[in-house]
Amino acid sequence: MTKVDIIQVVHDKLGYSKKDSATIVESVFDIMKETLASGEDLKISGFGNLVVKEKKARKGRNPQTGEEIEISKRRVLTFKSSQVLRRAMNRE
């Protein structure tokens, strides 16, 4: 499913115009991006948790040359689904 598909579903289910549906979807995604970019976790009841984790700098190896390289520290995003979503996916 793409963002365009989500906009279409909002349009179909809620009856907003396509332009308003796109604005709503874009606004929700912008809020989510801003929240995660600030390092704050995002918890959506019935869906799951998006958690920002800090990875430390570490040594790695270039697989083509075998040369050791420094992998810089970075933030990564992890997702853990809620039990409600897991049950819905597995139709329990």
C-alpha positions in Angstrom: 0.0 0.0 0.0 1.3 3.4 -0.9 0.6 6.9 0.4 -1.7 7.4 -2.6 -3.6 4.3 -1.6 -4.0 5.6 1.9 -5.3 8.9 0.6 -7.8 7.0 -1.5 -9.0 5.0 1.4 -9.5 8.1 3.6 -11.4 9.7 0.7 -13.6 6.6 0.3 -14.3 5.9 4.0 -14.6 9.5 5.3 -16.0 11.3 2.3 -13.5 14.1 2.3 -12.4 15.5 -1.1 -9.2 14.0 -2.4 -7.4 17.3 -1.7 -8.5 17.3 1.9 -7.7 13.6 2.3 -4.2 14.2 1.0 -3.8 17.1 3.4 -4.9 15.0 6.3 -2.6 12.1 5.5 0.3 14.4 4.8 -0.3 16.2 8.2 -0.3 12.9 10.1 2.9 11.8 8.4 4.5 15.2 9.1 3.6 15.0 12.8 5.0 11.4 13.0 8.2 12.5 11.2 8.7 15.5 13.5 8.1 13.4 16.6 10.6 10.7 15.6 13.2 13.2 14.3 13.2 14.8 17.8 14.1 11.4 19.2 10.7 10.8 20.9 9.0 7.4 20.6 5.7 7.1 18.9 3.0 4.9 20.5 -0.2 4.2 18.6 -2.7 2.2 20.6 -4.0 -0.8 18.7 -1.2 -0.5 16.1 2.3 -0.5 17.8 5.3 1.4 18.9 7.9 3.2 16.8 11.1 3.5 18.9 14.2 5.6 18.1 17.3 3.8 19.2 20.9 5.1 19.3 23.6 2.9 17.8 27.1 3.4 18.9 30.0 3.9 16.5 31.8 0.6 15.8 34.4 -1.0 13.5 33.2 -2.8 10.4 34.7 -4.3 7.4 34.2 -3.4 3.7 33.1 -6.8 2.2 34.6 -6.1 -1.2 38.1 -5.1 0.0 38.3 -6.5 3.5 39.4 -3.1 4.7 38.4 -2.1 8.2 36.2 1.0 8.4 34.6 3.0 11.1 30.8 2.9 11.1 29.6 6.2 12.6 27.0 6.4 15.4 23.5 6.8 14.2 19.8 6.6 15.2 17.7 3.8 13.9 13.9 3.2 14.0 12.4 0.0 15.2 8.8 -1.1 15.1 7.0 -3.4 17.5 3.4 -4.3 16.6 0.7 -4.3 19.3 -1.0 -7.6 20.2 -4.2 -6.2 18.6 -2.4 -5.8 15.3 -0.8 -9.2 15.5 -4.1 -10.8 16.2 -5.7 -9.0 13.3 -2.9 -10.1 11.0 -3.2 -13.7 12.1 -7.1 -13.6 12.3 -7.2 -14.9 15.8 
